[in-house]
Amino acid sequence: MDAGAVTSDGRKFHDASPQRLLQFLKPYSFIAGHNIVAHDLPVLRKANSFDKISPECIIDTLLLSPLFFPNKPYHRLLKDDKFDSNQINNPVLDSEKARQLLEDEISAFRNMPSDLQRILASLLYNVEGFHGFFQMMDVSPLQEKSNLVDSIISTLSGQICSNAVVHRLVAEQPVAFAYSLSVVNSNPDSIAPRWLLRNFPAVQSIVRLLTNTPCPQGCGYCNLAFDPRRALKKYFHFDDFRKYEGEALQENAIRAALNHKSLLAIFPTGGGKSISLYFQLE
């Protein structure tokens, strides 16, 4: 085993002893690392040195990365110091890169609206790897689940369906839901990165539920997001759809597609099949 660490005040550690590493870290309130929850801690705990380390002081920069950089999270630390891919990692350099990434994550978090900060803290506060970060940033969670649900709907008004089952997502999938909110807040039309979807596959379906599933009763978001005439004007600069012998063939097909219905559209020549297909692809 080879261990390395770099502290916030510039001290460095490089040694093979878990006991000496623990002694080195003892004066500090938080321990951060890239993939520390799934990789480093299990190894160190097997050495019977870190079994008493509280999960509340752990910060995992890998888990935090999709929250603050949802379109391009750092699932690997950049190994620009390695000339050969088979070269053994330098744990001190890796620690320095993780510290730099944490500083970027802190900066990104501080640039978030305070309401969104509180929402993420509320969803992730009791999860190892996240708790230490929010504690370090002095952001506490909302105490009542109903307050959290109301805050999510209010903060993301105009970005998600107001009638989505937010209360269920909060209770059943808080981590995937937190990542989904970050994706929505950043750019809901972008494709979530492969690493995020592989490790948290529910994110894709949650984003679809929040932004791409019209609610039957209608809401401010859905009425605009799923208004085919508004999209027609925005993307094609037409005021209205083409009709064929008084029948709104184009609009009917598009509305069926927007409501995720199976359909077979048979139009006469010049009936407007191309623009209807393009709408569905969009």
Secondary structure, DSSP 4 states (H G I P E B T S, - for coil): --EEEE-TTS-EEEES-HHHHHHHHTT-S-EEETTIIIIIHHHHHHTTSSTT--GGGEEEHHHHHHHHSTTS--SS---TT-SSTTSPP-HHHHHHHHHHHHHHHHHHHHTS-HHHHHHHHHHHTTSTBTHHHHHHTT-PPPS-HHHHHHHHHHHTBTTB-TTS-HHHHHHH-HHHHHHHHHHHHH-TTSPPPHHHHHH-THHHHHHHHHHSS--TT--HHHHHHT-HHHHHHHHH--SS---BTTB-HHHHHHHHHHTT--------TTS-HHHHHHHHH-
